[in-house]
Amino acid sequence: MSRRDYYGFKRGRRGSTVFWIFFGIVAFAAIYFPFFGGNLRYQIGSTVSSIFSKIGSFLLFGGLILLSIGLIRIFTGGFKGIKTAVLGVMLIWVAITFFEPGIWGILTHGEAVPKGYH
């Protein structure tokens, strides 16, 4: 039994599938972008921004929990919780970078960063 018979497909079939996928993407771009391309850019941007904002919220929540556990361990058992508290602070710092730039500006130097291209 040859390898071609074992996998059950012919050799030239993959090239035609790639061609039709590429053709579909080009046809979509040629029809959709001239009419709605600008709106699509802002829709994708707002979607990605909301995804990063949610990730930042989860990281902030986890960082606050770790920080509080670390502080409780420091106050109750000596300096055993320093590592947990530092990890919580680092997680909060990473979470801040996932938020919108306006929140980053308020937290770092007191005034919001203006929106737009920088």
N, C-alpha and C positions, 0 to 999 in steps of 0.2 A: 504494500500500500504506500503510495507516495504521500509526501507532506501536503500537497494541494488537496488530495482527496480526504485526508485526515481532518483538516480544518473546515472543509465544506464550502469554500468560496473560491472564486476564480481570481486570478492575479490582477486583472485589469479593473476590477470592480471598485477598489478603494479610490483610485484616481477619479472616477466619475462621481463618487459621493463627495469627495472634497471639492470638485468643480461645482456641483450644485449648491453646496453650502456657501461657497465663496460667491457664486452668482446671486444667491438669495440675499446675502449681506449687501452686496453692491446694489442690487435692485431696491432694497429697502432704503439704503442711504440716498440713492438717486431720486426716489419718490418722496420720502419723508422729510429729509433735511432742508430742501429749498423752502418748504412751507412752514415747518414746525421746528426747525433746528435750534433756534434761539431759546424757545420754551423748553426743549429737551435738555439743554445745557443747565438751565436753572432747576429743572425738576431733578436731575441727577445730583446736582450740588446740594439741594435741600435734603434729598434722601440720604446721601452720604453724611451730611452734617448731623442729621437726626440719629443715624446709626452710631456715629462717634460720640454723640452726646449721651446716648444710652449706655455705651461702654464706659464712659467716664462716670456716669452715675453709679454703676455697679462697682467700679473700682473705688470710688469715693466711699461708698457704703462699707465695702470690705476693709478699706484702710481705717475708717473710723472704728470699726469693731476691733481690729487688731490693735489699734492705738489704745482703746479703752481697756482691752484685756491686758496689754503690756503695762499700762499705768496702774491697774489694780494689782498686778503681780509685783510691781515695784514697791507699792505701798504696803502690801501684805507680807511679802517674802524677801525683802532686800532687793538686790539688783539682778534678780533672775529674769525679770521681764524686759530688760533693756533691749534685747535683740528683737522681741516681738513689737515693742513700741517703735523702734527705728524702722522695722519693716512696715509698720502701719503708716508712718510718716512718709516713707518712700512711695508706698502705694497711693497715698493721697496726692503726692507730687506728680506722679504719673497720671492720675485721674484728672488733675487740673489741666494737663496738656491736651486731654481729649475733649474738653469743653470748648465752647465758642470763644473766639479771641476776646470778646467783650468781658467775659467772666475772668479770663486770664489777666486782663489789664486791671480789673477791679481788685483782684486778690493780690497782685504784685505791687502796684504803685498807686492804687486808689482811684484811678479814673479809667473809664472804658476806652478800649481801642476802637477807633472808627471803623465801620464796616466798609468793605470795598476791596479793590485790588491793592496790594502792598508790594 
